[in-house]
Amino acid sequence: MGLVSTRLRPWVEVEIEPLRCIVNHDSVTIEVELTLFNSGSLPARAILLEAAILNAGAKQDDDIAYFLANPVGAGKRASSLPPLKKAVVRSKITTALKDAQQYEIEGRMVYVPILAVNVIYNWPTGEGQTGAAFIVGRETQGARLAPFRLDRGDGIYEPLATRPLEIRLRA
């Protein structure tokens, strides 16, 4: 009879660096650099990254939980990420402006996006998933980020910053 260790597995962590936000008459696009790190002891294989822009607001926790619990699971997969190695991926995530929940603050129309990320991967004896969500905005000197102004029309915002949210998934 053989001995099977449950510790032998990959663990893919995800970090996000927002690069810029582009607002135009019909969409909001956030350009990001995602860093994947395999902190486990086996290679992560068939790695799939999924990302979505969600709205900050009263339903944000439900929207994030739904996104993390229901990965699409389709798309181009990276072949492998060895243990204790990093991979950097640049991406653009877009949402329709009509789907962006706008708020009026002091007579200004603003938008506060949340970027949710799912990383799905496998190894010979199992499957794993890492999920995280981040508020994206413009850096301030305080704890909160500044929202994006939508009442100014088309624009590009950079540099950007994020704050991680508490809802995470590591399975």
N, C-alpha and C positions, 0 to 999 in steps of 0.2 A: 504494500500500500504506500502511495506517495504522499508527501506533505505539500500542501498548497498554502502559500503565503498571500494574504490579502494586501500586504504592503507593497507588493510589486505591481505598480501601476503608474501611469502618467498622471500628473496634476497640472492642468494648464491654467495659468493666471493671466489676467488681462489688465493692461494699463492703457489709458487714453490720453492723448495730447491733442486738443483741438487746435486747428491751424487758422481757420477763418470761417466766417458765416457770410453767405451771399444771399441777400434778399432781393427778389425782383417781383414784377407785377403778378406772377402766378405761382411762385415757389420759394421755399427756404432750403438752402443747401448748406450743410456743415461739412467742411473738409477736416479730416482727422488723421492722425497717425496712431495706429493701434499696435501695442507691443505685447506679444504673447511670450510667456516664459513657462517652460515645462519644469516645474519644481519636483517632479516625480522621479521614479527610478526606471521607468521604461519609456520607449519612444511613444509619443502620441501620433496616431495615424489617421488618415482621412479627416483632416481638420476642416471644419466648415465654420465660417464666421457669418453671423447674421446681425444686422443692426437696424434700428428704427428710431425715428424722431417721434417722441410722444409729447403730450402737453403737460406742463406743470399745472396743478390745480387739485380740486377736491377728489377727483377720481384717479389721480396719478398712481397711487399704490396698487389699485385694482388693475390699471392698464399695464403697469410694469409686471405684476404677477402673471397676468394673462400672457404677455409676450414671452416671459421666461418659461412658462409651463407649456407653451404650444409652439415649439420651434417648427419652422417650415421644413427644414431638413433637406432642402433641394439647393443645388448650385454647385459651382466648381469647388472641389476640395483640394487642399494642400496635401501632399503625400505624407510628410513626416516631420516631427519636431523632436530631436533627441533630448534625453534628460539633461537638465541644467543648461539648456540653450535657449536663446531668444530669437524671435522672428519679428520683423517690423513690416506692417502693412499700411499703406496709405489708401484712403477710401473717401468717397463722397457719399453722403446720405442726404436724400432729398425728400421733402414732404410738400404737398400742395399747400399754397398759402390759404386756401379756403378751409383746410383742415387744421390750421394753426389757431389755437384758442387765444384770442387777443383780449388784453385787459386795458382799461383806461385808468391811467395814473396821472393825476394832476393835468388832465386835459390831453395827455399823450397816449397814443395807442402803442402798446408794447407787447412783446412775445417772450415767454420764458420756455425754451425747449428742454426736454430731457432726452438724452441719448441712451438707449438701451442696447446692450450687446449680449449676444449668445455665442458661445464657442462650443461646438459639438465635436467630439473626437472619439476614437476607439483604440483598442489594443487587442491582441489576440484573444483575451478572455473576458472582455467587457467593453462597456461604453461609458463615456463621461460627458459632463456638461458643466460649463462655468457661465454664469450670467451675472451681469452687473448693470447698474444704471447711474447716470451722472447728470446733474444739472449743468447746463452750458450757458455761459454769459461772458460779460466783460468784467475784468478784474476791478475791484475797488479796494480801498484800504481797510474795509470792514469784513465781517464774516459772510455777508451776502454778495452775490454777483449782480451786476447791473444787467437789466433785460435789453433786448434788441428793440429799437424803435421801428415801428412799421408805418408810422404816419409821415415819414420823410420820403417815402417812395423807395426806389431801388438804392441799394447800398452794399458796401462790403465792410465787415467788421473784423478787425484784427488789432492786436493779439486777443486771444480768448483764454478763458480759464474754465475749470470744472470743479465741482464739489461732488464727491461720491455720495450716493444715497444708501440708506441702510438695507434696502432690499437687495439681497444677493443670493446666488445659487451656486453651490459647489457639490456636484454629485459624480 
